[in-house]
Amino acid sequence: MPVMDRLKAISGSAAIVGVAESDRFGRTPDRGPMELHAEAGRNALADAGIDKSEVDGVFTSGGYSTYDIAEYMGIAPHFTDSTSVGGSSFVIHIAHAMAAIEAGYCEVALITYGQTGRSDRARGALNLYGVTPGLPNAQYEAPFGIIGPPIAYSMAANRYMHQYGEDRTREAMANVAVSTRKWANMNEKAHFYDTPMTFDEYHDSRWISWPFHLLDCCLVTDGGAAVVITSAERAKSTRKGGVAILGAAEGHDHAILHQMPDLTRTWGRNTGPQALEMAGVTHSDLDMAMIYDSFTYTVLVTLESLGFCGPGESPDFVANQRTAPGGDFALNTNGGGLSYAHPGSYGIFTVLEAVRQLRGETGERQLDDCKLAMAHGTGGLLSSTGTVVLGRE
Amino acid sequence: MADGYNKPIPIPQPESDHYWEGAKAGELRLRKCDDCNKAYFYPRNICPDCGNNNTSWIVASGKAKVHTFAIVHRPPHPGFMDDLPYVPAIVELEEGPRMATQLVNVTPEPEAISIDMPVKVVFESITDEISLPKFEPA
C-alpha cells in the first residue's frame, strides 16, 4: 500500500510550470500526431520560459513511445516513462515526474500528447475501435461485438441504471451533457464553442449504444497538449511560477470490461482519497474538479468513486445544473471531452484547465479565487485512474 | 466458415485452445483452481486469486443470469453492420464467474430484456474451429 507519511513528505515538492495545447487544434487533416506532440511541447516550454535543452525527463503515451517523441523533438533525456494505461496515463505521468524529480533522476519533465482521432476516422485509419490480436479482448469480448469504449461504457451505465434507477440516471446524464456544453460555450478553443445544447436535443439525439445517446459520448477531434514540471524550488524562477502538485495517485483494477470487479465503481475509489490525504485537504476544500468525461456516465461513476458523494448519489449531486457555470460545484470548466476536445486520450486536458483556472487565465469562465483543484483521468474501459490535487499559494 | 463472416474471430492461444475445443463440442469449459476451489474466467493456467498452477478444467452448466447489456445501434466494426441492433452482454454464470457474450433470440429493445433474467448458453458455429458461446432466454 502507498506509504502516506512518505507521500506527504514530497507533497508540493514539484510544480507544474508550463501547459499548452498544440497550435493546430480540433481538426488537423494535414498534421500528424507527432507534430502535434512537438508543437504542444514547444508551446508548454515557452509557457514555462524553459529552453528545450533543459528537458531531461520525457513522458508520453497514446500510441508513441517516449523515444519516438524525444527523437522527433531532438531531446535526449536521462529519464524516460511511456506508461500507457489509456487516457489517464498523462495524469499518472505527473506523479511519476514528481517522484523522479524528488529522487534526482531529472529536473525538468516534459509530458506530451498528440492524437488525430477525427482525421484518422476520415482517412479510415482510426484504430480506437481496433482489436489487438493476442490480448484477451480479441478472444473474449471483440467477437461478441464488444469493441471500443462506447459499447463497454454503455454496458456499465446500464448496470448503474439497474441498481440506482433508470429515470434518475437518465436525468443525471442529461444534466452532465448540458452543463458541460454551457462551459464549452465559454471556451473559444472548444469544438462546440458556438453551439448550445438543450435538454430536448440531448434526449432526441440518436442512439449509439443504448443507454447512450450520441450526446452521452465524447467528441472525436484532433489535437495535442503538453505539461512541464520541475522542482518547487526551480519553479520560482520560471515565467509564470508554479502550480504546486500537492497530491497524486494512480492504479487500475482490470483491463477488459467483464473483468471489472464492480461496473459502478472505478479505481478512483482509491486514487481520490489518496491524492486528497497526501495534499492534506478534503473534498470540500476543492474549488473545482476536472473529471475525465469520456461519457456522461463516466462523470457519474467517477464522482461517486472519488468520494464526492456516495454510491448511487451522483444523480442528486449533479441535479438542477449544479455543475454548470454559476452552479455551486465547478466541474469540467473547459467544456470537457464531451464538448471541448477529445482526440483519443483526453486525460492531459484535465490538467491544462485546472492549471489555467488556478493561474486565473481562463477569461469569461474564470472561477473566483480558485486556489485548489483536482484533475482526474480514467483510462481504458473504466480500467485505470490517475488523480492529482493542484494548488497555488 | 459461414459465407461472408467478417467479424473478429478468436485465435486460440496456448491457454485457451481447450476452451475453444469445448465450445466447438458444445461445452462451456471453465478453469477452476483446486486450491481455492473456485471457478474463474477467462481461462488462465495460473489462478488469478492465489497464483498457483494447481488448476483444472470443469464443464459449466451453461446456466447464467444477465449482469448487464447494451443495445448497439452504431457498428464498432464493419462486420456488425448487418446485425444492428445487437445485444452485447455480461452474464454471471451459475458457477460464479462473469463472462462477456451476446444475447440472442431476444427482441433488441430495453423493455424486452432485463438484468438478472435467466439465460442459457447456445453455441454459434462461425468457422470449422470456432463456435461462439452466446446466451438466450432460459
Interface residues (C-beta under 8 A of the other chain):
Chain A: Y129 V131 P133 G134 P136 A138 Q139 Y140 E141 A142 P143 F144 G145 I146 I147 G148 P150 I151 S154 M155 A156 N158 R159 H162 R206 W207 I208 S209 W210 P211 F212 I256 L257 H258 Q259 L263
Chain B: K7 P8 I9 P10 I11 P12 Q13 S16 F41 Y42 H67 T68 F69 A70 I71 V72 H73 R74 P76 H77 F80 D83 P85 Y86 P88 A89 I90 R98 M99 A100 T101 Q102 P110 I115 D116 I126 L132 K134
